[in-house]
Amino acid sequence: MQRRDGYRCSTPGCPHHLYLQTHHIHYYSHGGKTVPLNLLTLCSACHRSVHEGRLKIEGTPGKLVFSDEQGRNLQQKWRLDMADWLDMWIGWTGGEFDCYRGRLAA
């Protein structure tokens, strides 16, 4: 499973590759099975956030949706943050729709 998840935390934008733990998407205590389709690699901080309700994960590996406690999609937020960083890094001064963020939002 860690090989499938690239030996890193599966949360979008999380850079951690140490202190990895196995998480049951459908909780083991609620009848979730210990099979690869129900398991996910998370760092200890993200794993704690899931169990404290600050991070929500739904779906199956390859089709997971990560959201914060307000229901915002973290994958989309991470992509927008990365686009903003790329625009800043290359010193983009062009039009609104020619930048990385504009192309992502279109």
C-alpha positions in Angstrom: 0.0 0.0 0.0 2.8 2.5 0.8 4.3 1.6 -2.6 1.0 2.4 -4.3 0.9 5.7 -2.5 4.4 6.6 -3.4 5.9 6.2 0.1 4.4 9.5 1.1 1.3 11.0 2.7 -1.7 10.8 0.4 -3.2 14.2 1.4 -3.0 16.7 -1.4 -0.2 19.2 -0.8 1.3 17.3 2.2 5.0 16.9 1.7 5.6 14.3 4.5 7.2 11.0 3.7 8.2 10.1 7.3 6.1 8.8 10.2 3.7 7.2 7.8 0.7 5.3 9.1 -2.1 3.2 7.6 -5.6 4.6 7.7 -8.8 2.7 7.1 -11.0 4.9 4.8 -14.1 3.1 6.1 -13.2 2.8 9.8 -12.2 -0.6 11.0 -14.3 0.1 14.2 -17.3 0.6 11.9 -16.8 -2.7 10.0 -14.3 -1.5 7.5 -12.1 -4.3 6.1 -8.4 -4.4 6.1 -8.0 -4.7 2.3 -6.0 -2.5 -0.1 -9.1 -0.7 -1.5 -9.9 0.5 2.0 -6.4 1.4 3.2 -4.5 4.7 2.7 -1.1 6.0 3.6 -1.2 9.1 5.8 1.5 10.9 7.9 0.8 11.0 11.6 -0.4 14.7 11.5 -2.9 14.1 8.7 -4.0 10.8 10.3 -4.7 12.7 13.6 -6.6 15.4 11.6 -8.9 12.7 10.1 -9.8 11.3 13.5 -10.3 14.8 15.0 -12.6 15.7 12.1 -10.4 18.4 10.5 -9.7 16.3 7.4 -12.4 14.3 5.6 -11.6 11.5 3.1 -14.2 9.8 0.9 -13.9 7.3 -2.0 -11.4 4.6 -2.8 -7.7 4.9 -3.7 -7.3 6.6 -7.1 -10.8 8.3 -6.7 -10.4 9.9 -3.3 -11.8 13.3 -2.3 -10.1 15.2 0.5 -11.9 18.0 2.1 -11.4 20.2 5.2 -13.9 20.7 8.0 -15.8 23.3 5.9 -16.1 20.9 3.0 -13.6 22.7 0.7 -11.9 20.3 -1.8 -8.2 20.2 -0.8 -7.1 18.9 -4.2 -8.5 22.0 -6.0 -7.1 24.3 -3.3 -3.7 22.7 -3.6 -3.7 23.1 -7.4 -4.7 26.8 -7.1 -2.0 27.4 -4.5 0.6 25.7 -6.8 -0.6 27.8 -9.8 -0.3 31.0 -7.7 3.2 30.0 -6.7 4.2 29.2 -10.3 2.9 32.6 -11.5 4.9 34.4 -8.7 8.0 32.3 -9.3 8.2 33.1 -13.0 7.2 36.7 -12.4 4.1 36.6 -14.5 2.8 40.0 -15.4 0.5 39.0 -18.4 -3.2 38.8 -18.7 -5.6 37.2 -16.3 -6.4 34.2 -18.5 -2.8 33.6 -19.6 -1.4 32.8 -16.2 -1.3 29.3 -14.6 -4.1 30.2 -12.2 -6.3 31.5 -15.0 -5.8 28.4 -17.1 -6.6 26.2 -14.1 -9.8 28.1 -13.3 -11.0 28.1 -16.9 
